[in-house]
Amino acid sequence: MKSATILTIGLVVSVTTTAVAQNADIRPQVPVVINHSAEGDDPCNYGVVYNLDPNGDGFLAVKAGPGLQYERIDKLYNGEQVIICGNKGEWYAIVYTKTHQGGNDMRDCNVEKNWPMTLPYTGPCRSGWSDQRWIKQTSG
């Protein structure tokens, strides 16, 4: 979230905007790496956040790395779509939007066949790590 203050003839106006792309200050410590395939297959799979307890904390933590010891950098909720681009143990490396829509928005994350090579993901969507127990793979 970016904030700006504008001074106009004795009147202070505060403007706040929300960016869709991930801000540098909330990038994961352990980057999500998109592994390019020589066969031309999609390097990632689609998934959806599911089975969160509505009587619990109600969100899935997106962490800065694959483990509980890493800082929480975001929250996801039941029904939100993610792109699964790898795993370490019980943790998925995910890419996602904050538009809560999925569909074409997820294709706009630029992780499909046209990803150029094996590189850390840098945008335009958000990325991080989440416990795989709360993400169900879907067909896309």
N, CA, C and O atoms as CSV, one atom per row, in Angstrom:
chain,resi,resn,atom,element,x,y,z
A,1,MET,N,N,0.845,-1.151,0.000
A,1,MET,CA,C,0.000,0.000,0.000
A,1,MET,C,C,0.896,1.221,0.000
A,1,MET,O,O,1.794,1.322,0.836
A,2,LYS,N,N,0.677,2.146,-0.913
A,2,LYS,CA,C,1.446,3.377,-0.992
A,2,LYS,C,C,0.591,4.518,-0.505
A,2,LYS,O,O,-0.624,4.535,-0.704
A,3,SER,N,N,1.237,5.474,0.136
A,3,SER,CA,C,0.520,6.609,0.676
A,3,SER,C,C,1.231,7.880,0.253
A,3,SER,O,O,2.461,7.921,0.230
A,4,ALA,N,N,0.481,8.911,-0.081
A,4,ALA,CA,C,1.063,10.188,-0.470
A,4,ALA,C,C,0.262,11.298,0.177
A,4,ALA,O,O,-0.951,11.187,0.349
A,5,THR,N,N,0.947,12.361,0.531
A,5,THR,CA,C,0.271,13.525,1.094
A,5,THR,C,C,0.431,14.678,0.118
A,5,THR,O,O,1.536,14.955,-0.348
A,6,ILE,N,N,-0.669,15.350,-0.189
A,6,ILE,CA,C,-0.682,16.449,-1.141
A,6,ILE,C,C,-1.114,17.700,-0.396
A,6,ILE,O,O,-2.145,17.694,0.277
A,7,LEU,N,N,-0.327,18.793,-0.507
A,7,LEU,CA,C,-0.644,20.056,0.150
A,7,LEU,C,C,-1.182,21.017,-0.902
A,7,LEU,O,O,-0.485,21.362,-1.856
A,8,THR,N,N,-2.418,21.443,-0.720
A,8,THR,CA,C,-3.033,22.379,-1.656
A,8,THR,C,C,-3.665,23.519,-0.887
A,8,THR,O,O,-4.667,23.316,-0.201
A,9,ILE,N,N,-3.110,24.701,-0.982
A,9,ILE,CA,C,-3.605,25.942,-0.380
A,9,ILE,C,C,-4.221,25.713,1.005
A,9,ILE,O,O,-5.419,25.910,1.206
A,10,GLY,N,N,-3.383,25.297,1.947
A,10,GLY,CA,C,-3.835,25.147,3.315
A,10,GLY,C,C,-4.631,23.889,3.601
A,10,GLY,O,O,-5.056,23.697,4.740
A,11,LEU,N,N,-4.849,23.033,2.634
A,11,LEU,CA,C,-5.627,21.814,2.820
A,11,LEU,C,C,-4.708,20.626,2.601
A,11,LEU,O,O,-4.033,20.544,1.574
A,12,VAL,N,N,-4.675,19.709,3.548
A,12,VAL,CA,C,-3.852,18.511,3.406
A,12,VAL,C,C,-4.767,17.363,3.026
A,12,VAL,O,O,-5.746,17.073,3.713
A,13,VAL,N,N,-4.433,16.714,1.922
A,13,VAL,CA,C,-5.207,15.584,1.433
A,13,VAL,C,C,-4.296,14.371,1.419
A,13,VAL,O,O,-3.185,14.447,0.893
A,14,SER,N,N,-4.731,13.266,1.979
A,14,SER,CA,C,-3.957,12.033,1.971
A,14,SER,C,C,-4.569,11.087,0.953
A,14,SER,O,O,-5.773,10.831,0.975
A,15,VAL,N,N,-3.728,10.567,0.054
A,15,VAL,CA,C,-4.175,9.661,-0.995
A,15,VAL,C,C,-3.521,8.313,-0.755
A,15,VAL,O,O,-2.305,8.231,-0.587
A,16,THR,N,N,-4.317,7.260,-0.740
A,16,THR,CA,C,-3.801,5.913,-0.549
A,16,THR,C,C,-4.191,5.056,-1.733
A,16,THR,O,O,-5.339,5.072,-2.177
A,17,THR,N,N,-3.205,4.292,-2.251
A,17,THR,CA,C,-3.477,3.392,-3.366
A,17,THR,C,C,-2.974,2.016,-3.008
A,17,THR,O,O,-2.033,1.878,-2.226
A,18,THR,N,N,-3.587,0.998,-3.572
A,18,THR,CA,C,-3.158,-0.371,-3.370
A,18,THR,C,C,-2.596,-0.901,-4.674
A,18,THR,O,O,-3.261,-0.850,-5.708
A,19,ALA,N,N,-1.392,-1.400,-4.629
A,19,ALA,CA,C,-0.760,-1.932,-5.831
A,19,ALA,C,C,-1.043,-3.428,-5.937
A,19,ALA,O,O,-1.092,-4.128,-4.926
A,20,VAL,N,N,-1.228,-3.913,-7.162
A,20,VAL,CA,C,-1.462,-5.338,-7.373
A,20,VAL,C,C,-0.142,-6.089,-7.314
A,20,VAL,O,O,-0.079,-7.193,-6.773
A,21,ALA,N,N,0.919,-5.497,-7.869
A,21,ALA,CA,C,2.218,-6.158,-7.845
A,21,ALA,C,C,2.771,-6.157,-6.423
A,21,ALA,O,O,2.416,-5.306,-5.608
A,22,GLN,N,N,3.641,-7.117,-6.137
A,22,GLN,CA,C,4.188,-7.243,-4.793
A,22,GLN,C,C,5.209,-6.144,-4.537
A,22,GLN,O,O,6.088,-5.904,-5.364
A,23,ASN,N,N,5.096,-5.489,-3.411
A,23,ASN,CA,C,6.053,-4.462,-3.024
A,23,ASN,C,C,7.357,-5.113,-2.609
A,23,ASN,O,O,7.363,-6.238,-2.109
A,24,ALA,N,N,8.468,-4.407,-2.815
A,24,ALA,CA,C,9.788,-4.938,-2.499
A,24,ALA,C,C,9.907,-5.322,-1.027
A,24,ALA,O,O,10.618,-6.270,-0.696
A,25,ASP,N,N,9.219,-4.598,-0.134
A,25,ASP,CA,C,9.348,-4.879,1.287
A,25,ASP,C,C,8.601,-6.123,1.739
A,25,ASP,O,O,8.744,-6.530,2.893
A,26,ILE,N,N,7.808,-6.742,0.868
A,26,ILE,CA,C,7.129,-7.980,1.254
A,26,ILE,C,C,7.492,-9.140,0.336
A,26,ILE,O,O,6.745,-10.114,0.253
A,27,ARG,N,N,8.605,-9.054,-0.340
A,27,ARG,CA,C,9.087,-10.189,-1.132
A,27,ARG,C,C,9.601,-11.264,-0.177
A,27,ARG,O,O,10.115,-10.951,0.897
A,28,PRO,N,N,9.460,-12.533,-0.570
A,28,PRO,CA,C,9.938,-13.592,0.319
A,28,PRO,C,C,11.453,-13.584,0.462
A,28,PRO,O,O,12.169,-13.207,-0.465
A,29,GLN,N,N,11.941,-14.003,1.633
A,29,GLN,CA,C,13.373,-14.166,1.865
A,29,GLN,C,C,13.924,-15.273,0.992
A,29,GLN,O,O,15.001,-15.141,0.410
A,30,VAL,N,N,13.180,-16.367,0.902
A,30,VAL,CA,C,13.543,-17.487,0.042
A,30,VAL,C,C,12.700,-17.332,-1.218
A,30,VAL,O,O,11.491,-17.557,-1.177
A,31,PRO,N,N,13.316,-16.951,-2.341
A,31,PRO,CA,C,12.513,-16.654,-3.531
A,31,PRO,C,C,11.812,-17.882,-4.097
A,31,PRO,O,O,12.297,-19.008,-3.983
A,32,VAL,N,N,10.659,-17.633,-4.708
A,32,VAL,CA,C,9.964,-18.663,-5.479
A,32,VAL,C,C,10.688,-18.731,-6.820
A,32,VAL,O,O,10.805,-17.721,-7.513
A,33,VAL,N,N,11.173,-19.915,-7.188
A,33,VAL,CA,C,11.918,-20.081,-8.432
A,33,VAL,C,C,11.045,-20.831,-9.427
A,33,VAL,O,O,10.513,-21.899,-9.123
A,34,ILE,N,N,10.903,-20.262,-10.613
A,34,ILE,CA,C,10.157,-20.900,-11.693
A,34,ILE,C,C,11.146,-21.762,-12.464
A,34,ILE,O,O,12.099,-21.240,-13.043
A,35,ASN,N,N,10.935,-23.073,-12.481
A,35,ASN,CA,C,11.839,-23.983,-13.175
A,35,ASN,C,C,11.375,-24.199,-14.600
A,35,ASN,O,O,10.380,-24.880,-14.844
A,36,HIS,N,N,12.097,-23.618,-15.535
A,36,HIS,CA,C,11.787,-23.755,-16.954
A,36,HIS,C,C,12.072,-25.193,-17.390
A,36,HIS,O,O,13.091,-25.775,-17.019
A,37,SER,N,N,11.167,-25.747,-18.174
A,37,SER,CA,C,11.300,-27.111,-18.662
A,37,SER,C,C,11.757,-27.105,-20.120
A,37,SER,O,O,11.220,-26.354,-20.935
A,38,ALA,N,N,12.735,-27.931,-20.450
A,38,ALA,CA,C,13.204,-28.044,-21.832
A,38,ALA,C,C,12.113,-28.614,-22.739
A,38,ALA,O,O,12.123,-28.378,-23.947
A,39,GLU,N,N,11.175,-29.363,-22.159
A,39,GLU,CA,C,10.084,-29.951,-22.946
A,39,GLU,C,C,9.000,-28.937,-23.277
A,39,GLU,O,O,8.111,-29.232,-24.077
A,40,GLY,N,N,9.051,-27.759,-22.687
A,40,GLY,CA,C,8.048,-26.735,-22.962
A,40,GLY,C,C,6.772,-26.880,-22.153
A,40,GLY,O,O,5.785,-26.201,-22.434
A,41,ASP,N,N,6.773,-27.757,-21.148
A,41,ASP,CA,C,5.597,-27.914,-20.286
A,41,ASP,C,C,5.446,-26.682,-19.391
A,41,ASP,O,O,6.414,-25.968,-19.128
A,42,ASP,N,N,4.212,-26.446,-18.928
A,42,ASP,CA,C,4.003,-25.364,-17.964
A,42,ASP,C,C,4.826,-25.666,-16.716
A,42,ASP,O,O,4.769,-26.780,-16.196
A,43,PRO,N,N,5.587,-24.693,-16.231
A,43,PRO,CA,C,6.421,-24.940,-15.055
A,43,PRO,C,C,5.629,-24.969,-13.746
A,43,PRO,O,O,6.160,-25.381,-12.715
A,44,CYS,N,N,4.369,-24.537,-13.775
A,44,CYS,CA,C,3.587,-24.419,-12.551
A,44,CYS,C,C,2.207,-25.041,-12.725
A,44,CYS,O,O,1.766,-25.291,-13.847
A,45,ASN,N,N,1.531,-25.289,-11.605
A,45,ASN,CA,C,0.174,-25.823,-11.584
A,45,ASN,C,C,-0.742,-24.866,-10.830
A,45,ASN,O,O,-0.291,-24.084,-9.993
A,46,TYR,N,N,-2.025,-24.941,-11.136
A,46,TYR,CA,C,-2.999,-24.095,-10.444
A,46,TYR,C,C,-3.496,-24.785,-9.178
A,46,TYR,O,O,-3.521,-26.012,-9.086
A,47,GLY,N,N,-3.886,-23.974,-8.214
A,47,GLY,CA,C,-4.429,-24.488,-6.969
A,47,GLY,C,C,-5.400,-23.492,-6.368
A,47,GLY,O,O,-5.519,-22.358,-6.830
A,48,VAL,N,N,-6.095,-23.938,-5.324
A,48,VAL,CA,C,-7.046,-23.070,-4.630
A,48,VAL,C,C,-6.905,-23.302,-3.126
A,48,VAL,O,O,-6.713,-24.433,-2.679
A,49,VAL,N,N,-7.001,-22.231,-2.359
A,49,VAL,CA,C,-6.962,-22.324,-0.897
A,49,VAL,C,C,-8.289,-22.924,-0.444
A,49,VAL,O,O,-9.354,-22.472,-0.866
A,50,TYR,N,N,-8.228,-23.937,0.411
A,50,TYR,CA,C,-9.459,-24.609,0.836
A,50,TYR,C,C,-9.323,-25.176,2.249
A,50,TYR,O,O,-8.227,-25.296,2.797
A,51,ASN,N,N,-10.467,-25.513,2.805
A,51,ASN,CA,C,-10.563,-26.248,4.055
A,51,ASN,C,C,-10.047,-25.487,5.281
A,51,ASN,O,O,-9.713,-26.101,6.295
A,52,LEU,N,N,-9.981,-24.155,5.191
A,52,LEU,CA,C,-9.598,-23.383,6.378
A,52,LEU,C,C,-10.764,-23.368,7.358
A,52,LEU,O,O,-11.921,-23.271,6.948
A,53,ASP,N,N,-10.472,-23.461,8.622
A,53,ASP,CA,C,-11.500,-23.487,9.660
A,53,ASP,C,C,-12.055,-22.078,9.875
A,53,ASP,O,O,-11.321,-21.194,10.317
A,54,PRO,N,N,-13.350,-21.851,9.568
A,54,PRO,CA,C,-13.922,-20.518,9.766
A,54,PRO,C,C,-13.969,-20.116,11.244
A,54,PRO,O,O,-14.092,-18.933,11.561
A,55,ASN,N,N,-13.871,-21.096,12.146
A,55,ASN,CA,C,-13.850,-20.798,13.575
A,55,ASN,C,C,-12.423,-20.643,14.105
A,55,ASN,O,O,-12.213,-20.322,15.274
A,56,GLY,N,N,-11.448,-20.877,13.225
A,56,GLY,CA,C,-10.049,-20.689,13.614
A,56,GLY,C,C,-9.632,-19.270,13.268
A,56,GLY,O,O,-10.420,-18.334,13.402
A,57,ASP,N,N,-8.366,-19.109,12.812
A,57,ASP,CA,C,-7.925,-17.755,12.458
A,57,ASP,C,C,-8.467,-17.330,11.099
A,57,ASP,O,O,-8.465,-16.141,10.777
A,58,GLY,N,N,-8.943,-18.308,10.280
A,58,GLY,CA,C,-9.656,-17.978,9.044
A,58,GLY,C,C,-8.795,-17.606,7.858
A,58,GLY,O,O,-9.330,-17.234,6.813
A,59,PHE,N,N,-7.465,-17.694,7.980
A,59,PHE,CA,C,-6.614,-17.362,6.843
A,59,PHE,C,C,-5.446,-18.332,6.748
A,59,PHE,O,O,-5.081,-18.998,7.717
A,60,LEU,N,N,-4.874,-18.392,5.561
A,60,LEU,CA,C,-3.665,-19.161,5.307
A,60,LEU,C,C,-2.511,-18.170,5.243
A,60,LEU,O,O,-2.530,-17.242,4.435
A,61,ALA,N,N,-1.527,-18.361,6.074
A,61,ALA,CA,C,-0.372,-17.464,6.087
A,61,ALA,C,C,0.504,-17.713,4.870
A,61,ALA,O,O,0.806,-18.857,4.529
A,62,VAL,N,N,0.908,-16.629,4.222
A,62,VAL,CA,C,1.934,-16.683,3.188
A,62,VAL,C,C,3.216,-16.262,3.889
A,62,VAL,O,O,3.297,-15.164,4.441
A,63,LYS,N,N,4.216,-17.135,3.868
A,63,LYS,CA,C,5.451,-16.908,4.609
A,63,LYS,C,C,6.578,-16.477,3.669
A,63,LYS,O,O,6.500,-16.673,2.456
A,64,ALA,N,N,7.620,-15.889,4.248
A,64,ALA,CA,C,8.782,-15.413,3.493
A,64,ALA,C,C,9.716,-16.547,3.106
A,64,ALA,O,O,10.682,-16.333,2.374
A,65,GLY,N,N,9.439,-17.753,3.591
A,65,GLY,CA,C,10.241,-18.926,3.278
A,65,GLY,C,C,9.479,-20.172,3.673
A,65,GLY,O,O,8.414,-20.084,4.285
A,66,PRO,N,N,10.019,-21.343,3.326
A,66,PRO,CA,C,9.314,-22.608,3.575
A,66,PRO,C,C,9.481,-23.115,5.001
A,66,PRO,O,O,10.219,-24.069,5.243
A,67,GLY,N,N,8.790,-22.472,5.951
A,67,GLY,CA,C,8.843,-22.922,7.327
A,67,GLY,C,C,8.181,-21.944,8.273
A,67,GLY,O,O,8.014,-20.767,7.950
A,68,LEU,N,N,7.803,-22.435,9.443
A,68,LEU,CA,C,7.124,-21.607,10.436
A,68,LEU,C,C,8.010,-20.488,10.975
A,68,LEU,O,O,7.504,-19.469,11.445
A,69,GLN,N,N,9.318,-20.669,10.910
A,69,GLN,CA,C,10.233,-19.666,11.460
A,69,GLN,C,C,10.300,-18.399,10.608
A,69,GLN,O,O,10.818,-17.382,11.069
A,70,TYR,N,N,9.792,-18.436,9.386
A,70,TYR,CA,C,9.825,-17.262,8.516
A,70,TYR,C,C,8.659,-16.322,8.822
A,70,TYR,O,O,7.601,-16.746,9.287
A,71,GLU,N,N,8.877,-15.051,8.551
A,71,GLU,CA,C,7.874,-14.010,8.779
A,71,GLU,C,C,6.660,-14.208,7.867
A,71,GLU,O,O,6.796,-14.631,6.719
A,72,ARG,N,N,5.465,-13.896,8.396
A,72,ARG,CA,C,4.257,-13.887,7.569
A,72,ARG,C,C,4.274,-12.599,6.741
A,72,ARG,O,O,4.419,-11.505,7.285
A,73,ILE,N,N,4.125,-12.742,5.415
A,73,ILE,CA,C,4.145,-11.576,4.537
A,73,ILE,C,C,2.782,-11.283,3.923
A,73,ILE,O,O,2.593,-10.230,3.315
A,74,ASP,N,N,1.831,-12.202,4.075
A,74,ASP,CA,C,0.504,-11.974,3.517
A,74,ASP,C,C,-0.450,-13.015,4.077
A,74,ASP,O,O,-0.040,-13.929,4.793
A,75,LYS,N,N,-1.734,-12.870,3.742
A,75,LYS,CA,C,-2.777,-13.823,4.149
A,75,LYS,C,C,-3.611,-14.158,2.928
A,75,LYS,O,O,-3.873,-13.295,2.091
A,76,LEU,N,N,-4.034,-15.430,2.825
A,76,LEU,CA,C,-4.969,-15.872,1.792
A,76,LEU,C,C,-6.174,-16.502,2.482
A,76,LEU,O,O,-6.089,-16.944,3.628
A,77,TYR,N,N,-7.300,-16.537,1.765
A,77,TYR,CA,C,-8.554,-17.030,2.339
A,77,TYR,C,C,-9.150,-18.119,1.465
A,77,TYR,O,O,-8.784,-18.253,0.298
A,78,ASN,N,N,-10.079,-18.906,2.033
A,78,ASN,CA,C,-10.752,-19.972,1.286
A,78,ASN,C,C,-11.219,-19.455,-0.068
A,78,ASN,O,O,-11.791,-18.370,-0.168
A,79,GLY,N,N,-10.970,-20.249,-1.107
A,79,GLY,CA,C,-11.438,-19.924,-2.447
A,79,GLY,C,C,-10.468,-19.103,-3.273
A,79,GLY,O,O,-10.658,-18.974,-4.483
A,80,GLU,N,N,-9.434,-18.543,-2.660
A,80,GLU,CA,C,-8.471,-17.758,-3.440
A,80,GLU,C,C,-7.590,-18.703,-4.260
A,80,GLU,O,O,-7.147,-19.743,-3.773
A,81,GLN,N,N,-7.350,-18.318,-5.509
A,81,GLN,CA,C,-6.552,-19.141,-6.408
A,81,GLN,C,C,-5.079,-18.776,-6.311
A,81,GLN,O,O,-4.717,-17.618,-6.101
A,82,VAL,N,N,-4.238,-19.796,-6.471
A,82,VAL,CA,C,-2.793,-19.620,-6.451
A,82,VAL,C,C,-2.194,-20.420,-7.601
A,82,VAL,O,O,-2.850,-21.277,-8.192
A,83,ILE,N,N,-0.948,-20.126,-7.901
A,83,ILE,CA,C,-0.174,-20.916,-8.855
A,83,ILE,C,C,0.942,-21.571,-8.050
A,83,ILE,O,O,1.705,-20.888,-7.368
A,84,ILE,N,N,1.034,-22.885,-8.131
A,84,ILE,CA,C,2.024,-23.654,-7.379
A,84,ILE,C,C,3.234,-23.871,-8.290
A,84,ILE,O,O,3.123,-24.504,-9.340
A,85,CYS,N,N,4.377,-23.347,-7.886
A,85,CYS,CA,C,5.566,-23.387,-8.745
A,85,CYS,C,C,6.728,-24.156,-8.133
A,85,CYS,O,O,7.869,-24.009,-8.571
A,86,GLY,N,N,6.451,-24.961,-7.141
A,86,GLY,CA,C,7.494,-25.768,-6.526
A,86,GLY,C,C,7.130,-26.099,-5.097
A,86,GLY,O,O,6.083,-25.684,-4.601
A,87,ASN,N,N,7.996,-26.848,-4.437
A,87,ASN,CA,C,7.779,-27.170,-3.034
A,87,ASN,C,C,9.097,-27.508,-2.366
A,87,ASN,O,O,10.060,-27.935,-3.003
A,88,LYS,N,N,9.103,-27.302,-1.064
A,88,LYS,CA,C,10.195,-27.742,-0.187
A,88,LYS,C,C,9.518,-28.364,1.006
A,88,LYS,O,O,8.910,-27.667,1.818
A,89,GLY,N,N,9.620,-29.680,1.116
A,89,GLY,CA,C,8.952,-30.390,2.198
A,89,GLY,C,C,7.450,-30.199,2.107
A,89,GLY,O,O,6.844,-30.479,1.073
A,90,GLU,N,N,6.853,-29.725,3.180
A,90,GLU,CA,C,5.398,-29.529,3.260
A,90,GLU,C,C,4.951,-28.150,2.781
A,90,GLU,O,O,3.792,-27.783,2.977
A,91,TRP,N,N,5.834,-27.388,2.165
A,91,TRP,CA,C,5.547,-26.004,1.781
A,91,TRP,C,C,5.541,-25.853,0.272
A,91,TRP,O,O,6.449,-26.316,-0.418
A,92,TYR,N,N,4.493,-25.190,-0.235
A,92,TYR,CA,C,4.414,-24.860,-1.655
A,92,TYR,C,C,4.992,-23.466,-1.900
A,92,TYR,O,O,4.758,-22.538,-1.125
A,93,ALA,N,N,5.738,-23.339,-2.976
A,93,ALA,CA,C,6.162,-22.037,-3.487
A,93,ALA,C,C,5.011,-21.560,-4.369
A,93,ALA,O,O,4.682,-22.213,-5.360
A,94,ILE,N,N,4.395,-20.428,-4.020
A,94,ILE,CA,C,3.192,-19.987,-4.724
A,94,ILE,C,C,3.337,-18.584,-5.296
A,94,ILE,O,O,4.110,-17.759,-4.809
A,95,VAL,N,N,2.560,-18.351,-6.351
A,95,VAL,CA,C,2.395,-17.041,-6.975
A,95,VAL,C,C,0.893,-16.790,-6.964
A,95,VAL,O,O,0.109,-17.710,-7.197
A,96,TYR,N,N,0.487,-15.550,-6.697
A,96,TYR,CA,C,-0.946,-15.267,-6.581
A,96,TYR,C,C,-1.213,-13.791,-6.803
A,96,TYR,O,O,-0.304,-12.963,-6.746
A,97,THR,N,N,-2.479,-13.474,-7.058
A,97,THR,CA,C,-2.887,-12.071,-7.173
A,97,THR,C,C,-3.668,-11.703,-5.914
A,97,THR,O,O,-4.049,-12.576,-5.134
A,98,LYS,N,N,-3.898,-10.430,-5.725
A,98,LYS,CA,C,-4.747,-9.991,-4.619
A,98,LYS,C,C,-6.064,-9.422,-5.142
A,98,LYS,O,O,-6.739,-8.669,-4.439
A,99,THR,N,N,-6.432,-9.780,-6.375
A,99,THR,CA,C,-7.702,-9.305,-6.918
A,99,THR,C,C,-8.839,-10.217,-6.503
A,99,THR,O,O,-10.007,-9.881,-6.697
A,100,HIS,N,N,-8.506,-11.384,-5.926
A,100,HIS,CA,C,-9.495,-12.367,-5.458
A,100,HIS,C,C,-10.340,-12.912,-6.611
A,100,HIS,O,O,-11.483,-13.317,-6.398
A,101,GLN,N,N,-9.796,-12.925,-7.823
A,101,GLN,CA,C,-10.602,-13.362,-8.946
A,101,GLN,C,C,-10.074,-14.618,-9.618
A,101,GLN,O,O,-10.870,-15.466,-10.022
A,102,GLY,N,N,-8.766,-14.771,-9.754
A,102,GLY,CA,C,-8.234,-15.920,-10.458
A,102,GLY,C,C,-8.475,-15.791,-11.945
A,102,GLY,O,O,-8.436,-14.688,-12.490
A,103,GLY,N,N,-8.724,-16.916,-12.613
A,103,GLY,CA,C,-9.012,-16.887,-14.044
A,103,GLY,C,C,-7.911,-16.229,-14.836
A,103,GLY,O,O,-6.738,-16.549,-14.643
A,104,ASN,N,N,-8.261,-15.306,-15.735
A,104,ASN,CA,C,-7.275,-14.628,-16.563
A,104,ASN,C,C,-6.278,-13.837,-15.731
A,104,ASN,O,O,-5.133,-13.655,-16.145
A,105,ASP,N,N,-6.703,-13.360,-14.550
A,105,ASP,CA,C,-5.770,-12.636,-13.698
A,105,ASP,C,C,-4.563,-13.506,-13.368
A,105,ASP,O,O,-3.439,-13.007,-13.313
A,106,MET,N,N,-4.784,-14.799,-13.149
A,106,MET,CA,C,-3.688,-15.698,-12.825
A,106,MET,C,C,-2.771,-15.879,-14.032
A,106,MET,O,O,-1.555,-15.977,-13.869
A,107,ARG,N,N,-3.330,-15.925,-15.235
A,107,ARG,CA,C,-2.488,-16.043,-16.427
A,107,ARG,C,C,-1.636,-14.791,-16.615
A,107,ARG,O,O,-0.568,-14.849,-17.225
A,108,ASP,N,N,-2.104,-13.665,-16.096
A,108,ASP,CA,C,-1.340,-12.423,-16.177
A,108,ASP,C,C,-0.104,-12.440,-15.278
A,108,ASP,O,O,0.718,-11.527,-15.350
A,109,CYS,N,N,0.040,-13.456,-14.437
A,109,CYS,CA,C,1.205,-13.543,-13.555
A,109,CYS,C,C,2.469,-13.946,-14.312
A,109,CYS,O,O,3.568,-13.859,-13.763
A,110,ASN,N,N,2.333,-14.380,-15.550
A,110,ASN,CA,C,3.484,-14.641,-16.429
A,110,ASN,C,C,4.372,-15.781,-15.939
A,110,ASN,O,O,5.594,-15.640,-15.915
A,111,VAL,N,N,3.778,-16.907,-15.549
A,111,VAL,CA,C,4.580,-18.058,-15.137
A,111,VAL,C,C,4.348,-19.265,-16.041
A,111,VAL,O,O,4.853,-20.352,-15.758
A,112,GLU,N,N,3.601,-19.092,-17.107
A,112,GLU,CA,C,3.305,-20.222,-17.980
A,112,GLU,C,C,4.478,-20.530,-18.905
A,112,GLU,O,O,5.610,-20.146,-18.611
A,113,LYS,N,N,4.228,-21.209,-20.006
A,113,LYS,CA,C,5.273,-21.696,-20.909
A,113,LYS,C,C,6.263,-20.629,-21.350
A,113,LYS,O,O,7.409,-20.949,-21.663
A,114,ASN,N,N,5.846,-19.373,-21.380
A,114,ASN,CA,C,6.735,-18.334,-21.876
A,114,ASN,C,C,7.757,-17.855,-20.844
A,114,ASN,O,O,8.521,-16.932,-21.127
A,115,TRP,N,N,7.787,-18.463,-19.652
A,115,TRP,CA,C,8.801,-18.060,-18.671
A,115,TRP,C,C,10.166,-18.402,-19.266
A,115,TRP,O,O,10.364,-19.539,-19.693
A,116,PRO,N,N,11.107,-17.470,-19.311
A,116,PRO,CA,C,12.317,-17.625,-20.115
A,116,PRO,C,C,13.309,-18.680,-19.653
A,116,PRO,O,O,13.897,-19.356,-20.496
A,117,MET,N,N,13.523,-18.851,-18.364
A,117,MET,CA,C,14.491,-19.809,-17.851
A,117,MET,C,C,14.268,-19.984,-16.361
A,117,MET,O,O,13.327,-19.422,-15.799
A,118,THR,N,N,15.121,-20.753,-15.727
A,118,THR,CA,C,14.993,-20.957,-14.291
A,118,THR,C,C,15.497,-19.712,-13.570
A,118,THR,O,O,16.700,-19.456,-13.509
A,119,LEU,N,N,14.546,-18.936,-13.020
A,119,LEU,CA,C,14.854,-17.679,-12.345
A,119,LEU,C,C,13.932,-17.472,-11.152
A,119,LEU,O,O,12.831,-18.022,-11.129
A,120,PRO,N,N,14.360,-16.686,-10.154
A,120,PRO,CA,C,13.430,-16.306,-9.085
A,120,PRO,C,C,12.296,-15.473,-9.667
A,120,PRO,O,O,12.514,-14.649,-10.555
A,121,TYR,N,N,11.088,-15.691,-9.161
A,121,TYR,CA,C,9.928,-14.933,-9.626
A,121,TYR,C,C,10.000,-13.510,-9.082
A,121,TYR,O,O,10.241,-13.303,-7.892
A,122,THR,N,N,9.785,-12.516,-9.974
A,122,THR,CA,C,9.875,-11.115,-9.571
A,122,THR,C,C,8.612,-10.329,-9.881
A,122,THR,O,O,8.594,-9.115,-9.680
A,123,GLY,N,N,7.571,-10.963,-10.353
A,123,GLY,CA,C,6.329,-10.226,-10.580
A,123,GLY,C,C,5.802,-10.444,-11.971
A,123,GLY,O,O,6.456,-11.089,-12.790
A,124,PRO,N,N,4.651,-9.928,-12.248
A,124,PRO,CA,C,3.960,-8.811,-11.639
A,124,PRO,C,C,3.047,-9.182,-10.462
A,124,PRO,O,O,2.515,-8.286,-9.806
A,125,CYS,N,N,2.855,-10.456,-10.184
A,125,CYS,CA,C,1.994,-10.870,-9.069
A,125,CYS,C,C,2.828,-11.044,-7.803
A,125,CYS,O,O,4.036,-10.805,-7.809
A,126,ARG,N,N,2.184,-11.456,-6.728
A,126,ARG,CA,C,2.859,-11.689,-5.451
A,126,ARG,C,C,3.363,-13.121,-5.388
A,126,ARG,O,O,2.919,-13.975,-6.155
A,127,SER,N,N,4.288,-13.385,-4.475
A,127,SER,CA,C,4.802,-14.741,-4.310
A,127,SER,C,C,5.179,-14.974,-2.857
A,127,SER,O,O,5.362,-14.030,-2.087
A,128,GLY,N,N,5.293,-16.245,-2.494
A,128,GLY,CA,C,5.670,-16.616,-1.140
A,128,GLY,C,C,5.526,-18.113,-0.946
A,128,GLY,O,O,5.496,-18.872,-1.915
A,129,TRP,N,N,5.438,-18.535,0.294
A,129,TRP,CA,C,5.390,-19.950,0.669
A,129,TRP,C,C,4.207,-20.203,1.596
A,129,TRP,O,O,3.970,-19.434,2.528
A,130,SER,N,N,3.457,-21.287,1.341
A,130,SER,CA,C,2.323,-21.651,2.200
A,130,SER,C,C,2.282,-23.148,2.430
A,130,SER,O,O,2.744,-23.934,1.602
A,131,ASP,N,N,1.726,-23.528,3.560
A,131,ASP,CA,C,1.575,-24.937,3.925
A,131,ASP,C,C,0.672,-25.627,2.915
A,131,ASP,O,O,-0.445,-25.177,2.662
A,132,GLN,N,N,1.157,-26.719,2.338
A,132,GLN,CA,C,0.415,-27.392,1.262
A,132,GLN,C,C,-0.863,-28.080,1.730
A,132,GLN,O,O,-1.687,-28.457,0.897
A,133,ARG,N,N,-1.054,-28.256,3.041
A,133,ARG,CA,C,-2.282,-28.903,3.530
A,133,ARG,C,C,-3.522,-28.093,3.197
A,133,ARG,O,O,-4.623,-28.642,3.149
A,134,TRP,N,N,-3.362,-26.790,2.964
A,134,TRP,CA,C,-4.509,-25.911,2.759
A,134,TRP,C,C,-4.636,-25.430,1.317
A,134,TRP,O,O,-5.382,-24.494,1.027
A,135,ILE,N,N,-3.895,-26.084,0.410
A,135,ILE,CA,C,-3.983,-25.738,-1.011
A,135,ILE,C,C,-4.268,-27.012,-1.799
A,135,ILE,O,O,-3.518,-27.985,-1.725
A,136,LYS,N,N,-5.358,-26.989,-2.549
A,136,LYS,CA,C,-5.741,-28.134,-3.377
A,136,LYS,C,C,-5.384,-27.823,-4.829
A,136,LYS,O,O,-5.758,-26.773,-5.352
A,137,GLN,N,N,-4.655,-28.743,-5.484
A,137,GLN,CA,C,-4.324,-28.535,-6.890
A,137,GLN,C,C,-5.590,-28.656,-7.732
A,137,GLN,O,O,-6.431,-29.522,-7.493
A,138,THR,N,N,-5.710,-27.761,-8.732
A,138,THR,CA,C,-6.833,-27.775,-9.659
A,138,THR,C,C,-6.289,-27.857,-11.076
A,138,THR,O,O,-5.076,-27.829,-11.282
A,139,SER,N,N,-7.184,-27.958,-12.051
A,139,SER,CA,C,-6.736,-28.091,-13.440
A,139,SER,C,C,-6.365,-26.762,-14.078
A,139,SER,O,O,-5.717,-26.761,-15.125
A,140,GLY,N,N,-6.740,-25.647,-13.502
A,140,GLY,CA,C,-6.301,-24.373,-14.057
A,140,GLY,C,C,-7.350,-23.522,-14.577
A,140,GLY,O,O,-7.071,-22.427,-15.066
